[in-house]
Amino acid sequence: MSDFTANPFVWVGIGCSFTFSGLFFRLYQDKKKELEKLKEIPVFKPGPLLVGVLTASPHKRLQYVAVEGMVQADGEPIASQYVPQCSGVIQRIVVEERWKYWNSFTRTWNSRTMNKKETNNMVPFSLVDPRAFINNFYIKVHKPLEASGDFMERVYHKMKRAEEDVVNIVLQSISGEKPGALVVEEEMLKVGSTLTGFGEVILEGGQVMRLQAPQDGRKYILVPGDYRSFMDRHESSASMWKTLTALTGITGATVLAAVIYSAVGDQDRRSK
């Protein structure tokens, strides 16, 4: 038997290839099922069509739909503390101190976060159709901070490193701790940005609607961008798992075929 067929690493590699191929295929199947469920969700924009559907629905309510629109503050928006001419409807400011402490076992300085302070501000806002010349139809977003989804945009980030002098160096050697940096970060949901929400929509008035958490237990989700971009990201993820399934499966099959071919060649040579 050749060294190639007898090498245990070859068989380990074949086993790993088929194992990963099976894992990636399962992830692809899960993502495919998720995509099929997402495609079943009705998609609307703020406008007369959605009002008409709600008016004809029982209790003027749609249990689970996707709505997309442009973010508009219902009153005065929040001005950014660090970026000029930047305003939004949700603001999160995080200030944290990063300290370093001496690890005598590894003989290195390790980092840790201390005195982290987070400030959240919000004003009521709605989704409107950006194509409409006059926005007569609104979808008020109810309790957006309770929704899942990474819909905040980082607009400011600054790290100020601590300055070291002779006195501080001496104190640090005694205490085993030293300041590393002060980090300030600001995130906002900006006015004028596109947002897609998944949840329950009810008709409050003749033209005003409200997006809120579903009562049937499904997820209340807010995602940045329009619905098509959201679906494209999921389809790209499914394509990635499908490609990885094929690559690992083909790799394993190719190596296995080479092992079989080598083993058959060895047997023919011995028989001759």
N, C-alpha and C positions, 0 to 999 in steps of 0.2 A: 504494500500500500504506500502511495506517495506521501511525502510530507504534507502536501496540501490537504488531502482527505483526512489525514491523521491529526491535523492541527486542531486542538479543541477550540481555539479562538474562532476558527472558521464556523464551527457548528454553533458557538455562542452568538456569532454575528448573524447567522441565518435565523436562529430562534428569536433574537431581538428584532430583526427586520419584520418577521411575520407578527410578532407581538405588537409592535408599534403600528403595523398596518391595520391590525384588528382594532386597536385603540382609536386610531385616527378615523377609521370607518364608522365606529360607534359615535364619535363626536360629530362626524358629518351627518349621520342619520338624525341625531338629536337636533342639529342646527337646521336640517331640512324640514323636520316636523315643526320646529318653531317658526320657520318662514311660512309654511303652509297655514299655520294659525294666524300669523300676522296679516297674510293676504286676505283672510276672511273678515278682517275688521273694516267696517265702513270708514271712509276718509272724507272729511268735510273741511270747508273754509268758512269763516264768518260771512254770512250772506243770506239772501232770501231763500235759497234752496234748503239750507239747514233749518231755518225758521219754519218753512212749510212742512218738512219732515217731522219736526218736533210738535207742531200744531196737530198733526194727524196721528201722533203716537199717544198711547195710553198715558195719562198723567203728564203729558207734555215732557216726556223723559226718554232718553236713549241710554240704555244701561252701559254700553261700552263701545266707544267710537274713538277715532283719531281725528284731532282737529289741528290745523296748522295756521299760523298767522304771524303778523308782526307785533312785537311787544310795544305797548303804548301805556304810559302811566295814566291812571285815572285822575291824578292830581299833579302836584309838583314832584318831579323826579328827584332822586338822590344824586347829589354831585360827588364825584370822586374826590377823595382827600389828597390824592397825589398826581392825578393826570388831569391837566386842564381840558376843559370843554368835553368832558366825558361824564355822562350821567346814566343812571340806571334805575331799576325798580327794586332790586335786591343787592345788598352790599355785604360782603364779609371781609373783615380786616383781622389778620392774624399776626400777632407780634410774639416772638419767642426768643429766648436766650439759649444759645448753644454753648455748653461748657465742656471742657476736657478734663478728664481725671486720669491719674497715673495708675496703670495696672502693673503692680510689681511682679506678677507672675509672668506676663508676656513681655514686660519691659517696654510697653508702648503706651501712648496717650490714646484713650478711647473717648468718644463723644457721647453726650446725652443732652436731651432737651429739658430746660427748666423754665419756670415762670411763663408758661404759654398762656396768652390772653387772646380771646376771640370775641369780636364784636360783630353783631348782625343787625342790619337795618333793612326795613322793607316798607314799601308803599303799595297800596292796591294797584293792580294793573289788569289790562285786558289784551286779548288778541284781536287784531283787526285785519281786514284784507288789504294788503299793500297796493293792490291794483285799483282799488276803489278810489275815485276822485273825492267823494265825500263818504266818510265812514259812518254810516247809519246803523251798522250791525256790529255788536260787540260780544265777545265771549270772555266774561270775567273769570279769572283764574283764582280758584278758592284754595286757600292754605297751600301755597306752592312749596313751602319748606317741608311739608309732610310727604311730598312726592319723591320718588327715587329717580335717578338719572343725573348724569354729570352735565348740567345745563349752565353752570357758572363759567365765566371766562376770566382768566387771570389778566388783569390790566396793569399790575405793578408788582415788582419783586426787587428787593434790594437787600444785600447782605453787607453789613458793616463789620469788618473784622476788628477785634480788640487790639489796642496798641499795647506793646510790652516795653517796660522800662526796667532799670536795674532793681528798683524796690519791688516791683511786681514779680520779677523773676525769683527773687529771694523768697518772697512769701509763697509763691507757687511751689517751690521746692520743699517748703515746710508743710504746707497743707495738702499737697498732692492734687490740687485743683487749679484750673485757670480758665478765665473766660475765653471762648472761642470767637463768637460772632453774635451780632444782633440781627435777626431776620424779620423783615416786614413784608407782608404780602397782602395784596388787595384783589378780591374777586368780585365781579359784578355780573348781573344779568342786564345788559345794556338796552336802553331804549332804541327801538328801530331794528333790533336783531330778530331773526326768524326763530320761532319756537314751535315744536310739535308736542301736543299733549295727548295722552291716552287715559281715558277715564269716562266718567258718566257726565252727560250734558243734559241740563234741564232748561226750560224756557221760563224766565222770570217775568218778562214783560212782553210787549209786542215785538220788540226787536233785540232785547238784551237777553243773553244766554249766560249760563254758568257752567264751568268745567270743575268737577270735584271728584273726590275719591269714590270709586264704585262701591255700591252697597252689597254686591255679590261676592266680594272678597278678592276680585282681580286687582292687579297692581295699578296704582296711580303713578304714571310715569311722565316726566317732562324731559325732552331731549332737544339739544340745539340743532338748528337747521330744519329743512323741510322734510316731509314724509319720504320723498324719493331718495334723498341723501341717506336717511335712516335705513331704508330698505337696501340701498346699495352697499352699506357697510355690512349688513347681515349676509347679503349674497356673496360679498368678497370673502367673508369669514368661512362660509360654506364651501366656496371654491378652494380656499386654502386647505381645509381639511381633506377635501376630495383629492387634491393634488398630492398631498403628503401620503394619503392612503395608497395612491398609485405608485409613487416613487419608492416607498419602503417595500411595498409588495413586489414590485418588479425587481428591486435590488435583491431581495431574499430569494426570489425565484431564479434569478440569473446565477447567483452564487451556488444555489442548490443544484442547478443544471450543470454547472462547471464541476462540482464535486462528483456528481453521478457520472459525467463524461470521463473524468479522470479515473474513477474507480473501474469503469468498464474498460478503459484503455489498459490499466494495470492488469486486469484479469485476462485480456486478450494476449498481452505480452507474456504472461506466465504460461498460458496454454500453448503458445507457440514454442 
